[in-house]
Amino acid sequence: MSGTALVTGGARGIGAATAEALERAGWRVLAADIDARAVAEADTGWCAAGRAIAGVQLDVTDRAAVGALLDAHGPVTLVVNNAAVPADMLPFADLTAPQFERALRINVLGSFIVGQEAARRMTGGAIVNIASRGYLGGIGGAHYVASKAAVVGLTRAMAIELRWRGIAVNAVAPGMVDTRMIKHFTPAMRARLTELEPSGGALDPQVIADTIVFLASPAGRAMSGQVLLVDGGKALGVALY
């Protein structure tokens, strides 16, 4: 299946890798991002390379802007809800209400608004929500954990309702990926996290992008309501032997 795909948070990291992977698979891609400078830089490169990717500036929490974008460039048959705030490692006792609310607003409300506005205009296709292995819990970042757990719940609820309209809804829950989200970690923190990765380090964003391309394929759309943990097996826990 191909057509037009909308990728939020699409100007860099997992989003940019996904936009490029989908374009290689035959999709026309709208790579939307709130960072106008990042959009301009990415779009310049895509245009120079003759790629069927259009960078657009978008705030995923602005329903009117989301609807206008979909009306102007639609219909879309694939939505990738990737826009998110960084996974700041903040102790629970130090979290502020504004920090918690911001994570919920962008990670959850943004996915809801984009998913809802797109679904209202879709007659079939797929929606892929980007969660995180972090939804399983962990030390630090309760706001991020809570938001990504909500994305998983939202995915299942959407899948149940939208399956009758031919729209498959799944989630990808990446582990540690080599993006700007981990760049602000201290060297000691990154070293410790790397030790815990079965793959030996952070995953390349291309791995996540390839998973999303699969979920957009006919085989992937035969699934719905699923959460694919792409973390090298870390979510299985540690076996001592």
C-alpha positions in Angstrom: 0.0 0.0 0.0 1.2 3.5 -0.7 -0.3 7.0 -0.9 0.3 10.0 1.3 1.8 9.6 4.8 1.9 12.2 7.6 4.9 11.9 10.0 4.9 14.2 13.0 8.1 15.1 14.6 9.4 14.4 11.1 12.3 16.8 10.7 15.0 14.8 12.6 15.7 11.6 14.5 13.2 8.8 14.2 10.8 11.0 12.4 13.2 12.0 9.6 14.4 8.4 9.3 10.8 7.3 9.0 10.0 9.9 6.4 12.9 8.8 4.3 12.2 5.1 4.7 8.6 5.5 3.7 9.5 7.6 0.7 11.9 4.8 -0.4 9.0 2.4 0.0 6.9 4.4 -2.5 5.0 6.8 -0.2 4.6 10.6 -0.7 5.4 12.0 2.7 4.5 15.1 4.7 7.2 15.5 7.4 5.6 17.8 10.0 7.5 19.4 12.9 7.1 22.3 15.3 10.7 23.4 14.8 10.6 25.7 11.8 14.4 25.8 11.5 14.7 22.0 11.5 11.9 21.7 8.9 13.7 24.2 6.6 17.0 22.4 6.9 15.5 19.0 6.3 13.3 20.2 3.5 16.2 21.8 1.7 18.0 18.5 1.6 15.0 16.5 0.5 14.2 18.9 -2.3 17.9 18.9 -3.5 17.8 15.1 -3.6 14.5 15.1 -5.5 12.7 13.2 -2.8 8.9 13.0 -2.5 9.0 14.5 1.1 7.6 17.8 2.0 8.7 19.4 5.2 5.9 21.4 6.9 5.8 23.4 10.2 3.0 22.1 12.5 2.0 22.2 16.2 0.3 18.9 16.8 -1.8 20.4 19.6 -3.3 23.0 17.3 -6.4 21.2 16.0 -7.2 23.9 13.4 -3.7 23.7 11.9 -3.8 19.9 11.8 -7.1 19.9 10.0 -6.0 22.6 7.5 -2.8 20.6 6.7 -4.8 17.4 6.1 -7.3 19.2 3.9 -4.6 20.8 1.9 -2.5 17.7 1.3 -4.8 14.8 1.9 -6.2 12.3 1.8 -3.6 10.5 3.9 -3.6 6.8 4.3 -0.9 6.6 6.9 -0.2 8.6 10.0 2.8 8.3 12.2 2.4 10.1 15.5 6.0 10.6 16.5 6.1 14.1 17.9 7.1 14.0 21.6 9.0 15.9 24.3 12.4 14.5 25.5 12.6 11.8 28.1 14.1 14.0 30.8 15.4 11.8 33.7 13.8 13.8 36.5 13.2 12.4 40.0 9.5 12.0 40.9 9.9 14.3 43.9 11.3 17.1 41.7 8.8 17.0 38.9 6.6 20.1 38.5 3.0 20.2 37.4 3.9 22.2 34.2 6.5 19.6 33.2 4.0 16.8 33.7 1.3 18.7 31.8 3.6 19.5 28.9 4.5 15.8 28.5 0.8 14.8 28.5 -0.1 17.7 26.1 2.4 16.9 23.4 2.8 13.1 23.7 -0.8 12.2 24.3 -3.1 15.1 23.4 -1.0 15.7 20.2 -1.3 12.1 19.2 -5.1 12.2 19.9 -5.7 15.3 17.9 -3.7 14.2 14.9 -5.1 10.7 15.0 -8.7 11.9 15.3 -8.5 14.5 12.6 -6.8 12.1 10.3 -9.3 9.2 11.1 -12.2 11.5 10.3 -10.9 11.9 6.8 -9.6 8.3 6.2 -11.5 5.5 4.5 -8.8 2.9 5.4 -5.1 2.7 6.1 -3.0 2.8 9.2 -2.1 4.9 12.2 1.2 4.2 14.0 1.7 5.8 17.4 5.2 6.0 18.8 5.3 5.0 22.4 8.4 3.9 24.3 9.8 1.0 26.3 9.6 3.5 29.1 5.9 2.9 29.4 6.8 -0.2 31.4 8.1 2.1 34.1 11.5 3.0 35.5 13.5 5.3 37.7 13.2 9.0 36.7 10.9 10.6 34.2 7.5 9.7 35.6 5.9 12.3 33.4 7.4 10.7 30.3 6.5 7.2 31.5 2.9 8.2 32.2 2.5 9.9 28.8 3.8 6.9 26.9 1.6 4.5 28.9 -1.3 6.7 27.9 -0.2 6.4 24.2 -0.4 2.6 24.6 -3.9 2.8 26.0 -4.9 5.3 23.4 -3.6 3.0 20.7 -5.7 0.0 21.9 -8.8 2.1 22.2 -8.4 3.6 18.7 -7.7 0.1 17.3 -10.9 -1.3 18.7 -13.1 1.5 17.2 -11.3 2.1 13.9 -10.9 -1.6 12.8 -14.5 -1.5 11.5 -13.4 1.3 9.1 -10.4 -0.6 7.8 -7.9 1.5 9.8 -5.2 -0.5 11.6 -3.8 1.2 14.7 -0.6 0.0 16.3 2.2 1.3 18.5 6.0 1.0 18.4 7.8 1.2 21.7 11.5 1.9 21.0 14.2 1.3 23.6 17.2 3.6 23.7 17.7 5.2 20.2 20.5 7.4 19.1 18.6 10.6 18.8 18.7 14.1 20.4 16.6 12.7 23.2 19.6 11.0 24.8 22.2 13.7 23.9 21.5 15.6 27.0 22.2 12.7 29.3 25.4 12.9 31.3 28.3 10.7 30.0 28.0 8.6 33.2 24.3 8.1 32.6 24.8 7.2 28.9 27.6 4.7 29.9 25.4 3.0 32.4 22.4 2.8 30.1 24.6 1.4 27.3 25.7 -1.3 29.7 22.1 -2.4 30.1 21.4 -2.6 26.4 21.5 -6.2 25.0 22.3 -4.8 21.6 25.4 -3.2 23.0 24.3 0.4 22.6 21.6 2.7 21.4 19.7 1.6 18.3 20.0 3.4 15.0 16.8 5.3 14.2 16.6 3.4 10.9 15.6 0.3 12.9 12.5 2.0 14.2 11.8 3.5 10.8 11.9 0.0 9.2 9.5 -1.3 11.8 7.0 1.5 11.0 7.4 0.7 7.3 6.4 -2.8 8.1 3.3 -1.7 10.0 2.3 0.4 7.0 2.5 -2.7 4.7 -0.4 -5.1 4.1 1.2 -7.6 6.5 1.5 -5.0 9.2 -2.0 -3.8 8.7 -3.3 -7.3 9.3 -2.4 -6.5 12.9 -4.2 -3.9 15.1 -4.0 -2.8 18.7 -0.5 -4.2 19.1 2.6 -2.7 20.8 5.9 -3.7 19.2 8.7 -3.4 21.6 11.9 -2.7 19.6 14.6 -2.6 22.2 16.9 -5.5 21.5 15.1 -7.6 24.2 15.8 -5.4 27.2 12.1 -5.4 28.1 12.5 -9.2 28.9 14.5 -8.3 32.0 17.8 -9.7 33.2 18.4 -13.4 33.5 21.0 -14.4 36.1 22.8 -17.7 35.4 
